[in-house]
């Protein structure tokens, strides 16, 4: 099977952009399972048009703009491919690629990447997004050979605004080769308790509510909240507002630094007001650090696994979640084992690649 992915980026897993992390894992393991995978990316900067970037088992062709070199590469790649995979919503570039797919009779599938969540639609550019969806995107979704949702909840967001002909649900994962199984953590009490967050420092991640909840549970002053992520104006505002209150920005974390950061925390929190069970939360489970995650991070379908604490995405809910986690500290080791099992059974790229190749085959059979 020949698969072409078109993305915005270079499939570098050491970036905060989740789509790049997804392609880095998915393409690697689809290739290992025998698929031929090509990735064409539109990036802000390239060494030259058509720059070839070697990843783990696949190559990315990168272009900086929608000029003749990129259009020519896409036409050639689409004619070569059996199926084309597009990523994200509200992207004019994806609509142009879909038009080329139609010209050459190639089916395309779309991964939403939480792009249709109502909370995102209410963000900046709300009116423009509504017009774009009504005039262009709804038809784009209807013409897709398949739409890939990452969680059951995301399918509900999809069907509220569009009626695609085929939908399949496969969650994201992590690369288990990057997260070896470790010895159990020592949860002995320390003088200072470190609570961590990893991800974008942005409004939809609900960090304001997390900071306020942290201040309520840190009445003794023996806790530190460490927020890891790329520099942003939103993050700078948080730091200014809560300076000297036990809240720190520790910068972006990738590779070994990310692993060590997660491991060094006593407790991790994923406070998002909307998400699709984020890769950073999966990484926390893989490492064995206890996790508090909001219900609106689309975690509810996995709560029965006993792998994490779940709470509401409000200051009140996050405070309750933190207090519950510390009250049940004796359960942390057992939860860590269940979290690791969840990763090994479901949230890993080998499993995701196997499932998505099956989905591709079904779509190709239906469109033959």
C-alpha positions as CSV (number, residue, x, y, z in Angstrom):
1,X,0.0,0.0,0.0
2,X,1.2,3.5,-0.9
3,X,0.2,6.3,1.5
4,X,0.9,10.0,1.1
5,X,0.5,12.4,4.1
6,X,0.3,16.1,3.5
7,X,1.0,18.2,6.7
8,X,2.0,21.7,7.8
9,X,5.4,21.0,9.2
10,X,8.3,18.6,8.9
11,X,7.2,15.6,11.0
12,X,9.7,16.5,13.7
13,X,8.6,14.8,16.9
14,X,10.6,17.3,19.0
15,X,8.1,20.1,18.4
16,X,5.0,21.2,20.3
17,X,2.9,20.8,17.2
18,X,0.9,17.6,17.8
19,X,0.4,16.7,14.1
20,X,4.2,16.5,13.7
21,X,4.4,14.1,16.6
22,X,1.6,12.0,15.1
23,X,3.2,11.7,11.7
24,X,6.6,10.9,13.2
25,X,5.1,7.9,15.0
26,X,2.4,6.8,12.5
27,X,4.6,6.9,9.4
28,X,7.5,5.1,11.2
29,X,5.3,2.2,12.3
30,X,3.2,2.0,9.1
31,X,6.5,1.7,7.2
32,X,7.6,-1.1,9.6
33,X,4.4,-2.9,8.8
34,X,5.1,-2.9,5.1
35,X,3.4,0.2,3.8
36,X,5.2,2.7,1.5
37,X,4.8,6.1,3.1
38,X,5.7,9.5,1.8
39,X,5.2,12.8,3.6
40,X,5.0,16.2,1.9
41,X,5.1,19.1,4.3
42,X,4.6,22.9,4.0
43,X,6.9,24.5,6.4
44,X,7.8,28.1,7.3
45,X,11.5,27.6,6.4
46,X,13.3,25.1,4.2
47,X,16.9,24.8,3.1
48,X,15.6,24.6,-0.5
49,X,12.3,23.8,-2.2
50,X,11.8,20.1,-1.9
51,X,14.3,19.7,0.9
52,X,14.5,16.0,1.9
53,X,14.5,15.3,5.6
54,X,15.3,11.8,6.8
55,X,13.1,10.6,9.6
56,X,12.9,7.2,11.3
57,X,12.1,4.9,8.3
58,X,10.6,7.6,6.0
59,X,11.4,10.8,4.2
60,X,9.7,14.3,4.4
61,X,9.7,16.5,1.3
62,X,9.4,20.1,2.6
63,X,8.3,23.3,0.8
64,X,7.9,26.8,2.0
65,X,5.0,28.0,-0.1
66,X,2.1,27.0,-2.5
67,X,4.2,27.6,-5.6
68,X,4.9,25.4,-8.7
69,X,7.4,23.2,-6.9
70,X,4.9,22.1,-4.2
71,X,2.0,21.7,-6.6
72,X,4.2,19.6,-8.9
73,X,5.3,17.4,-6.0
74,X,1.8,16.9,-4.8
75,X,0.5,16.0,-8.3
76,X,3.3,13.4,-8.6
77,X,2.8,12.1,-5.1
78,X,-1.0,11.8,-5.4
79,X,-0.7,9.9,-8.7
80,X,1.8,7.6,-7.0
81,X,-0.3,7.0,-3.9
82,X,-3.2,4.6,-3.3
83,X,-4.6,6.8,-0.6
84,X,-3.9,10.4,0.6
85,X,-4.1,11.4,4.3
86,X,-4.8,15.1,5.2
87,X,-4.5,16.5,8.7
88,X,-6.5,19.2,10.6
89,X,-9.4,21.5,10.0
90,X,-9.8,25.1,8.6
91,X,-6.9,24.6,6.3
92,X,-7.2,26.1,2.7
93,X,-4.1,24.0,1.8
94,X,-6.0,20.8,2.5
95,X,-8.8,21.9,0.2
96,X,-6.4,22.5,-2.6
97,X,-4.8,19.0,-2.1
98,X,-8.3,17.4,-2.1
99,X,-8.9,19.1,-5.4
100,X,-5.8,17.5,-6.9
101,X,-7.0,14.1,-5.4
102,X,-10.3,14.5,-7.2
103,X,-8.5,15.3,-10.5
104,X,-6.5,12.1,-10.3
105,X,-9.2,9.9,-8.8
106,X,-7.4,9.2,-5.5
107,X,-9.4,8.8,-2.2
108,X,-8.4,11.0,0.7
109,X,-9.0,10.7,4.4
110,X,-8.9,13.4,7.0
111,X,-7.8,13.4,10.6
112,X,-9.6,16.1,12.6
113,X,-7.0,16.6,15.4
114,X,-9.8,18.0,17.6
115,X,-10.3,20.8,15.0
116,X,-14.1,20.7,15.2
117,X,-14.3,21.0,19.0
118,X,-16.9,23.7,19.9
119,X,-14.4,25.3,22.3
120,X,-12.0,25.9,19.4
121,X,-14.7,27.2,17.1
122,X,-15.5,29.8,19.8
123,X,-11.9,31.0,19.8
124,X,-10.5,33.9,17.8
125,X,-11.7,34.2,14.2
126,X,-15.1,32.6,15.1
127,X,-17.1,34.2,12.3
128,X,-14.5,33.5,9.6
129,X,-14.4,29.8,10.8
130,X,-18.2,29.5,10.5
131,X,-18.2,30.9,7.0
132,X,-15.3,28.8,5.9
133,X,-17.0,25.7,7.3
134,X,-20.4,26.4,5.7
135,X,-19.1,27.4,2.3
136,X,-16.1,25.0,1.9
137,X,-15.3,22.6,4.7
138,X,-18.6,20.8,5.1
139,X,-18.4,19.7,1.5
140,X,-14.7,18.8,1.9
141,X,-15.7,16.5,4.8
142,X,-18.5,14.9,2.8
143,X,-16.3,14.2,-0.1
144,X,-13.6,12.5,2.0
145,X,-13.4,8.7,1.6
146,X,-13.1,8.6,5.4
147,X,-12.8,10.8,8.4
148,X,-10.5,9.7,11.3
149,X,-11.5,10.7,14.8
150,X,-9.1,10.2,17.7
151,X,-11.8,9.6,20.4
152,X,-15.4,8.7,20.7
153,X,-16.3,12.2,21.8
154,X,-14.7,13.7,18.8
155,X,-17.1,11.8,16.6
156,X,-20.0,13.7,18.3
157,X,-18.4,17.0,17.5
158,X,-18.0,15.9,13.9
159,X,-21.6,14.7,13.4
160,X,-23.0,17.9,14.9
161,X,-21.6,19.9,11.9
162,X,-21.1,17.4,9.0
163,X,-22.3,14.0,7.7
164,X,-19.3,12.2,6.2
165,X,-19.8,8.9,4.5
166,X,-17.3,6.9,6.6
167,X,-15.8,7.5,10.1
168,X,-13.3,5.5,12.0
169,X,-11.9,6.0,15.5
170,X,-8.3,5.3,16.3
171,X,-6.5,7.0,19.2
172,X,-3.0,8.6,19.1
173,X,-0.1,6.9,20.8
174,X,3.5,7.1,21.8
175,X,6.6,5.4,20.7
176,X,7.4,2.7,23.3
177,X,11.0,2.7,22.1
178,X,11.3,6.2,23.6
179,X,9.7,5.1,26.9
180,X,11.3,2.0,28.4
181,X,9.7,0.3,31.3
182,X,11.2,1.6,34.5
183,X,11.3,0.4,38.1
184,X,8.4,1.5,40.3
185,X,8.7,5.0,41.7
186,X,9.4,5.8,45.3
187,X,6.4,7.9,46.5
188,X,7.9,8.8,49.8
189,X,7.0,12.3,51.0
190,X,9.4,15.0,50.1
191,X,9.9,18.5,51.6
192,X,8.8,20.0,48.3
193,X,6.0,18.5,46.1
194,X,6.4,19.1,42.4
195,X,3.4,19.2,40.1
196,X,4.0,19.3,36.4
197,X,2.3,20.3,33.2
198,X,3.6,19.7,29.6
199,X,2.1,21.2,26.4
200,X,1.3,24.5,24.8
201,X,1.0,27.5,27.0
202,X,-2.3,28.6,25.6
203,X,-5.8,29.5,26.7
204,X,-7.5,26.3,25.5
205,X,-5.2,24.3,27.8
206,X,-7.0,26.0,30.7
207,X,-3.9,26.9,32.6
208,X,-5.5,29.9,34.4
209,X,-7.9,27.5,36.1
210,X,-5.0,25.2,37.0
211,X,-3.0,28.0,38.5
212,X,-5.9,29.1,40.6
213,X,-6.6,25.6,41.8
214,X,-2.9,25.1,42.7
215,X,-2.9,28.3,44.8
216,X,-5.9,26.8,46.8
217,X,-4.2,23.5,47.5
218,X,-0.8,25.0,48.2
219,X,-1.8,26.8,51.4
220,X,1.3,25.4,53.2
221,X,3.6,26.7,50.5
222,X,5.4,23.4,50.1
223,X,4.4,22.8,46.5
224,X,5.7,23.9,43.1
225,X,3.8,24.0,39.8
226,X,6.1,23.7,36.9
227,X,4.7,24.5,33.4
228,X,6.7,23.1,30.5
229,X,6.1,24.4,27.0
230,X,7.3,26.8,24.3
231,X,7.4,30.5,25.2
232,X,4.2,32.4,24.5
233,X,2.5,35.6,25.3
234,X,-0.1,33.7,27.3
235,X,2.6,32.0,29.3
236,X,4.4,35.3,30.0
237,X,1.1,36.7,31.3
238,X,0.7,33.8,33.7
239,X,4.2,34.1,35.0
240,X,3.7,37.9,35.6
241,X,0.3,37.3,37.3
242,X,1.5,34.5,39.6
243,X,5.2,35.4,40.1
244,X,6.5,34.4,43.6
245,X,3.5,32.1,44.2
246,X,5.2,28.8,43.5
247,X,4.4,28.7,39.8
248,X,7.3,28.4,37.3
249,X,7.7,28.3,33.6
250,X,10.5,25.9,32.7
251,X,10.6,26.2,28.9
252,X,10.1,23.5,26.3
253,X,11.1,19.9,26.9
254,X,11.9,17.4,24.3
255,X,13.7,14.0,24.0
256,X,15.6,13.0,27.1
257,X,14.9,16.3,28.8
258,X,11.1,15.6,28.5
259,X,11.5,12.1,29.9
260,X,13.5,13.4,32.9
261,X,11.1,16.2,33.5
262,X,8.1,13.9,33.6
263,X,9.9,11.4,35.8
264,X,11.0,14.2,38.2
265,X,7.4,15.3,39.0
266,X,5.5,13.9,41.9
267,X,2.2,14.5,40.1
268,X,1.1,15.6,36.6
269,X,-2.0,17.6,35.6
270,X,-3.5,17.8,32.1
271,X,-6.2,20.6,32.7
272,X,-7.5,21.2,29.1
273,X,-11.0,22.5,28.4
274,X,-10.9,20.5,25.2
275,X,-8.6,17.8,23.9
276,X,-8.4,14.3,22.4
277,X,-6.5,12.4,25.1
278,X,-3.3,14.3,24.4
279,X,0.1,12.6,23.6
280,X,1.6,14.4,26.6
281,X,-0.9,12.6,28.9
282,X,0.1,9.3,27.3
283,X,3.7,10.1,27.9
284,X,3.0,10.7,31.6
285,X,1.3,7.3,31.9
286,X,4.2,5.6,30.1
287,X,6.7,7.0,32.5
288,X,4.7,6.1,35.5
289,X,4.0,9.6,37.0
290,X,0.5,9.9,38.6
291,X,-1.8,11.8,36.4
292,X,-4.8,14.1,37.0
293,X,-6.7,14.7,33.7
294,X,-9.9,16.6,32.9
295,X,-13.0,14.9,31.6
296,X,-13.0,17.3,28.7
297,X,-9.6,16.0,27.6
298,X,-11.7,13.1,26.3
299,X,-10.5,10.8,29.0
300,X,-13.9,9.4,30.2
301,X,-14.0,6.3,28.0
302,X,-10.8,5.1,29.7
303,X,-11.6,6.0,33.3
304,X,-12.6,2.4,34.1
305,X,-9.0,1.3,33.6
306,X,-8.1,2.9,36.9
307,X,-5.0,4.5,35.4
308,X,-5.5,8.2,36.3
309,X,-7.6,10.6,38.3
310,X,-10.3,12.5,36.4
311,X,-11.8,15.9,37.2
312,X,-13.8,18.8,35.8
313,X,-12.1,21.6,33.8
314,X,-12.8,24.3,36.4
315,X,-10.8,25.8,39.2
316,X,-13.3,24.0,41.6
317,X,-12.9,20.7,39.7
318,X,-9.1,20.9,39.4
319,X,-8.8,21.7,43.1
320,X,-10.9,18.6,43.9
321,X,-8.9,16.5,41.5
322,X,-5.6,17.5,43.1
323,X,-6.9,17.0,46.6
324,X,-8.2,13.6,45.7
325,X,-4.9,12.6,44.1
326,X,-2.9,13.5,47.3
327,X,-5.6,11.8,49.5
328,X,-5.1,8.6,47.5
329,X,-1.3,8.7,47.3
330,X,-1.2,5.1,48.5
331,X,-2.8,4.1,45.2
332,X,-0.2,5.8,43.0
333,X,2.0,2.8,42.3
334,X,-1.0,0.6,41.3
335,X,-2.3,3.3,39.1
336,X,1.1,3.7,37.4
337,X,1.1,0.0,36.5
338,X,-2.4,0.3,35.1
339,X,-1.4,3.4,33.1
340,X,1.6,1.6,31.6
341,X,-0.6,-1.3,30.6
342,X,-3.1,1.0,28.9
343,X,-0.1,2.4,26.9
344,X,1.2,-1.0,26.0
345,X,-2.2,-2.3,24.9
346,X,-3.7,0.7,23.2
347,X,-1.9,4.1,23.2
348,X,1.1,3.3,21.1
349,X,2.0,3.9,17.5
350,X,2.5,0.2,16.6
351,X,-1.2,-0.5,17.5
352,X,-2.4,2.7,15.9
353,X,-0.5,1.9,12.7
354,X,-1.9,-1.6,12.5
355,X,-5.5,-0.2,12.9
356,X,-5.1,2.6,10.5
357,X,-3.7,0.3,7.8
358,X,-6.8,-1.8,8.2
359,X,-8.9,1.3,7.9
360,X,-7.1,2.3,4.7
361,X,-7.7,-1.2,3.2
362,X,-11.4,-1.0,4.0
363,X,-11.7,2.4,2.4
364,X,-9.8,1.3,-0.7
365,X,-12.1,-1.8,-1.0
366,X,-15.1,0.4,-0.8
367,X,-13.7,2.8,-3.4
368,X,-12.5,0.2,-5.9
